[in-house]
Amino acid sequence: MAADTLNTDFIGRLGRIFRMAFGMGLLSVLTLGIYRFWMKTRLRRYYWSSIRPGGRPLEYVGDPLEKLLGFFIAVVILAFYIGIVNLILMFVSFSLFDGNTAAYVASFVGVIPLWFYARYRARRYVLARTRWRGVRFGVDPGAWGYAWRAMLYWALALGSGTLLWPLMTHRLEKFRIDRTWYGDRQFHQGGTARMLAKGMMPFWLILAICAVVIFSNWTEDSIETVLGIAIVSLPLLGIAFTWYSVRSFRLLTETKTAGSVGFRSHLRAPRIIGIYIFGYGLAAVITGAAAIAASLLFAALLFASNDAQFSLDDLDNLTAPGFALQAIGFATYFLVFVIWAALRHVLVTLPVWRHYADTLEIVGAQSLHDIRQRDRDEHREAEGFAEALDLGAAI
């Protein structure tokens, strides 16, 4: 490693990722979701190996079986915990408020810290199974500490009308990064929340204009106008928030260090926004067309069955025609989601990963020679809590 600055390349291919995502998506449906743990592992290995800082690929060495076992462990723990808690909340709600509304609200609020807890533990597992140049990454324990801090900063951010959103972004990122290791080298997140505030200006401006327009036109007969303004403003707010997210990622990346190793990012927000708009738009059109075609095919088969003296009431029975039509209907339903997931990889996820990787540089790379291996983190429950709370579908 003669160079002190390493460029990052991305060699992933659209056709390969589509075949993998589509084929393994079908297998996941046929196995009632069991194969998804193998699917996620293979997809991660492909994405990781496609990212090559200095020409050396990342490695993902996660085991799908430990994901499956971790999921079962988490389901048992969460079922017991949530069941007992909900039973107590329901009893208190009926005793004090003569209804179950308070119990439902408290139950939802009670799951939020588990959501943050699961996200941190999933990140810890993924990095513990990631290597570069043969050296492992790792994350210190701290899931509950992250959960209560996330609850606090989210409350501050939302309570302030998003004015404290940059503070939340920086503090939570600092908590995660300051507990992250590459071998025996610890990462550090620098910078301040103030440097992120500029990126939120477009979002705040659009939000302020919408608020002024809505309140200035607010009457009992202006509900339709207010809804129209809100609907028009949502895409603009989405674009503005994406702008902030990309800009904050770039600034936070450039203020990360691992000893004398640093990073430079040339990430461009317009490029990411374009990928999202074009990718999700085209994926929605193709998936919608596939859904319509599949629905017409199902309707034609149903009509043909009716011509053969087959009644719709027979669909409730396990006769051969009824069972066949039910199977076709279920297959059509799940096929739409498989197509959508595969297209999302091709049109959104892989192009976004390529841009993030191609615009990243590692500086101070000479000191990477001094980094030593770290012990393996067993982390036996893997991403089980994230999977059980439906947070583990992402790559």
N, C-alpha and C positions, 0 to 999 in steps of 0.2 A: 504494500500500500504506500506507493511513493507520493501520491498527491495528497495535499492537505485539505482539499475540497473535493467531495464526492457528489457527483450527480446521480439522480435516481431515475431509473428507466422502468417502464411498465410494458410487458410483452403479452398481456392477455389478448385473446382473440374473440370476436363477437360470435362467430359460428360455433366455436368450441363451447363457450359458456351457454349458448342457447341449447345445444344438444344435451349438455350435462343437466341444466336446470329443468328442461322439459322431460327428459327421460326419467330422471330421479324423482321429479314431481309426480309422474304417473305411478312410479313404484311406491311412493309415499301414500298415495290414495289407495292403491291395491292392498297395501299392508295396514290400512286404517291408521296411518300416521306413524307407525313404528319406524319406518325407514327414514323418517325425516332426520334422525340423529346421524345416520350415515350420510345422508344427503348434505347436511350442513357441514360435516367434517370434510367431505370431498370438495365442496365448493370453497371452503376456507383454504384448503391446501392449494387449490388452483389460484385463488386470489393472492394468497401470501407469496407463492412461488413466482408470481408475475411481477411482484415489486422487487426491484433489484438495485439497492443503493450501492454505488461503486461496482456494479456488475455482479454482486453477490446476492442471491435470492434470500428472502425471508423463508422460514420454515414454520409450518404449523404441525405440531405433533400430538394434537388432541386425539383421544380415543372415543369413538362413538359409543362403545359399550359403557364407559364410565359416565357418559352423558345420560344414557338410558337409565342406569342404576341411580344416578343422582336425581333424575326426574321422579322416580318412584319414591325415593327417600323424602324429597321435598313435598310430594303430594300427600304422603302420610302425615308429615309434620303439620303442613298447612291445613289439612282437613281437620285434624284434631284441634289445632289452635283456633281456626276460624269458627269451627263448630261450637266449641265451648264459649268463645267470646260472643258469638251471635246469640247463643242461648241466654246468656246473662243479659245482654243488651235488650233482647226481646222482653224478658221478664221485667226489667227496670222500666222499659218504655210503656208497657201496659199498666204497670203499677202506678207510675207517676203521671203519664200523659194520656192514659186511656186510649192508646192507639199504637201502631207499629211504625209510624213515620220517623219518629226520633231514632228508633233502632236502626232503620235503613240508612239514615244520614250518618249516624255514628259508626256504623259498620263500614260504609264507604270511606270515611275519613280515616278509620283505623287501618285500612289496607294501604293507604298512601305511603306510610313509612316502610312497609314491607316492599313496596315497589322500588323505592330508592335503595333499600338494603339489597334487593335482588340484583339491581343494576350494578352496584359496586362489586358484589361477589362474582357476577358474570365477567366483568372486566378483569378481575383478579385471576380468574381461571384462564381466560383467553390469553392474557400476557404470560401466565406461567407455562403455557404450552406453545409459546412463540420463541423462536431462536433466530439469531442472525450471526453468521460466521461461527456457528456452533455454540454461541453463548446465549444463555437463557435470559429472558426478561422476567420480572417478578413485581409483585405489588404487596406491600405490607397489609396486615389485617387492619380493619377500621370501618367495616360496613355499617355498624350502628352509629358510629360517629359521623359518617357521611350522611346517614339517613336523617338524623335530627338537624344537622346543619342545612341539608337540602330543604327540609320542611320550613325552617326558619327563614332562609333566604327567599324561597318561593313566596312565603307569606309577605315578606317585605317588598318583593318585586311586584306582586299583584296588588298589594295594599297601597303602594305608591303610584298606581297607574302606570306601571312599567318603568318609572323613572329610575328605580334601583336595579333594573335588569342587568346593566353592565357590572354592577357590584356582585350580583349573584353569579354571573358567568365567570368572573375572575376568581372569586373566592372558592367556588366549587372545583374549578379546574386546578387551582393551586393545591387544594386538599388532595385531589387525585394524583397530580404529577409529583408532588413532594414525597409521596409514598411509593413511587415507581422506581424500579431499578433495572439497569442493564448490566448483568453480571454483578460485580461488586461496586459498580458506579451508580450513585444515586442521582436522580433527576431533580431539577429545581425549576419552579415556575416563577419568573420575574415579572416585571411590568406592574401596572396598576389598573384599577377599574376605570380611571379617568381616560386612559388611552383608548378604551373601547366605546366611550360615550359618543364620540363623533359618528360612529357607524350607525347609531340608533337615531340620529337626527331625522333622516327621511321617514322612518316609522313614526316617530313622535309628531312630525309635521302632518302627515296624512291623518293620524289619529286625532290631532287637534282640529284639523279642518272638518273632518267628519262630525266630531262632537259639536262644533259651532253650528254647522249646517243643520244637524238634527235638532238641536235645542232651539234654534231660531225658527224652525218650521214645525215645532211640536204643538199639535192640537189634537183634540179628540177624533177629528176626521182625517188626520194626516198619517195614519198608520201605514198605509200603502206607500206613501212617499218616503217615510222613514225606513221601511223595509227595503225599498229600492236603493236608497243611498247606502244602506248597510251592505247589500248584496254587491253593489258596484265597488265599494271600498275594500271588500275582503280580498280580491286578487291583488290589489295594490299593496295592501298591508302584507300579504304573503310575499310579494316580490321584495318589499322593503326589509322584511325580517330576514329573508334569505341573504340579502345584501349584507346585513349586519352579521349574520352567522358566518359567512365566508370571510368577511373582513376581520372579525374577531379571531377566527381560527388562524388567519395569517399572522396577526399581531402576537397572539399567544404563542404560536410556533416559533417566531423569531426571538421571543424572550425566554424560551426554554433552554436550559443548559444541562449537561451531564459532565461535571468537572470542567475541563477545557473544551469539550465538544459542544458546538452550537448548531443552529439551523438557520437557513434562509428559505423563505417561501415567496414564490412569484405568482401565487394564486390570484385568479381574476374572477371577481364576482359575476360580471356579465356572462362569462362563459358558463359558469355553473347554473345561473338562472336560465340561460338558453337551453341547456341540457334538460333541466327540469320541465320547462314549458313544452319543448318539442318532444321529449321522451315520453312524458306521461300523456301528452295529447295524442301522439301516434299510438301508444300502447292502448289507450282507451278506445280509439277508433277501431283498431284491429280486433281487440277483444270483444267490443260490441258487435262487430260484424260476425265474428265467430259465434257469439251467443245467439244472434238472430238466425244464422244458418242452422245451428244445432236445434233451435226451437222449431224452425220450419220442418226440419227432418223428423223431429219427434211428433209434431202435429200430423205430418203425412202418414207416419206409421200408425198413429192413433186412429186417423180417419180410415186407413185401410183395414184396421182391425174391426172398426164399426161396420164396414161394408161386409165383413165376413161374419156378421151376426154376433159380434163381440160387444158387450155392454160395458159402459164405464163403471158400473157397479162391480164388474169382475176384477177391477184393479185392486179391490180390497181383499181379494182372495188369492191364494197362492197357486192359481192355475198357471199353466205354461205361458199363454199369451199375456196374462196380467203380470206375471213375474218378469217376463222379458221386457215389457214396457216400463215397469218400475226400474229395472236395471239400467235401461237406456236413459231414463229420466235422471237417475242419480249420476250416471256417468257423464251426461251432458252438463249437469250442474257443476260437478267438480272439475270437468275439463276446462271450463271457462276460467276457473281460478288458477289452474296449472298454466294455461296460456298466458294469463296476466302476469304471473310470477316470472315466467321465462322471459317475457318481453321486457319486464322491468329490469332484469339483469342486463339484457342486451342494450336497451335504450337509455337506461338511467344509471344503474349501479356501476357497471364497468366503465362507461365514459367518465363518470365522476371520479372513480378511483384512479383512472389514467391521468386525469388532469391534476389531481392532488399529488400523485407520485411524480409526474414529469416536471412539476414546478418546485420540487423540494431539493435542497442542497444541504449536505452535511459539511460543516466547517470544523477545523481543528481535528481532522480525522487521524493525524499522526498519533495522538494520544490513545487511540483505540487499542494499540498494542499492549498497553499497560493494564487493560481490563482482564479480570480473572473470572472464572466460572462461579456461579452461585449454586447452592443446593437446590434440588428439585422440590417444588411445592406440591405435595400430594393432592390436596384440595379434593377430597374424595367425592363430595356431593356435586362437583362440577358446576354446571349452570342450572342445576335442578330447580332452584327457586325462580329463576327468570323464566324457565320453560313452563313451570306450573302456573305462573302469573301471566303467561302469554307475552313475555317480553323477550323471548329467545329466538324469535323467527328471523331476526336480522343476521346478516353475515358479520 
